[in-house]
Amino acid sequence: MKIDSIINFLLVAGAIQGFLFNFVTLTIRRKHGPAIIYLNLVVLFISLNNLQAWFPAAGYSSGSYFIKQLVVPWYLLIFPCFYSFVRHFLGIQD
């Protein structure tokens, strides 16, 4: 088994697990505080980043040069959401 196939499997498994986590936490009938919303956003952005890295590696990208170069920087949104999650979870005031 090649290392590329292992990495591709981990990328897809992480993305699916992240989407399932978001689905389960948002469908629970409890009240969702801001900490849970920010945690869901962190997991969603990590999952989207994994999928974006996996699609070209697996050969699922379009043949168009413009589409291949169109990359959304999901990783830039992870840190602010994680910071907000920690701030709301720990109850830190400004």
N, C-alpha and C positions, 0 to 999 in steps of 0.2 A: 504494500500500500504506500503510495507516494505521500509526501508531506503536503503537497498541494490539495489532494483530496481530503486530507484530515482538516486542513485549514478551512476549506470550503464547507465541509460538514459542520464545523464549529460555528462558522458565520451564519449559516442557515438555521442551525439549531438555536443559537442565541437570539436570532431575530424572531423565530416562531415563539420561543419561550417569552420573549419580551411582549409580543402582541397578546399572548394568552394572559400574561400578568396584567396588562392594561385592561383587557376585557373582563377578567374576573374582579379586579378591584373596582371597576366602574359600574358593574352590574349588581354589586351587593347593595341591598336596600338601606344601608346606613347612610348617615349624613357624612359627606366628604369634606374634611377640612382643607385648608390651603396646603398643608404639608403633604397630604396624599396626592393632591393635584400636581404639585411640583415633582413629587417622586414619580408619578406616572409620566410626566413630560420627560424626565431624565431617561427613564427606561424606553420610552417611545423614540427619542432622538438617538439613543444607542442602537436600537433595533433598525431604524432607518439607515443609520450609518453603516451597519453591517450589511444590509441588503444592497446598498449602493456600492459597497466594495465587492460584493459577491457577483452581481449581475455581469460586469465585464469579464471577471475571471472565469465565469461559467459559460461565456459566449452568448449571453442573452441581450447584448446591446445591439442597437440599431447600426446599420451600415453607414448612416449619415455622419459626416465629420462633426457637424454642429451638435448633434445629439450626444455623441461620444464625449465632447468637451463640456457639456452642460452638467456640472457637478454642483449639488447643493451642499454647502458646508454645515452639515448637521452637527459636527463636532464643536462648532463655535457656540451652539445653543445649549450644550450640556452643562458647562460650568456655571452660567448664571442661574439655571434652574436648580442645579445642585446646591448652590449657595443659598438660594431662596428656600429650598427644602430644609436645609440645616438650620437656617435662621428661624423658620416657623416651627420646626420640630422641637428645637431647644428653647423656644420662647425668648430669643434674644431681641431686645429692643434696640432701636437706633441710638 
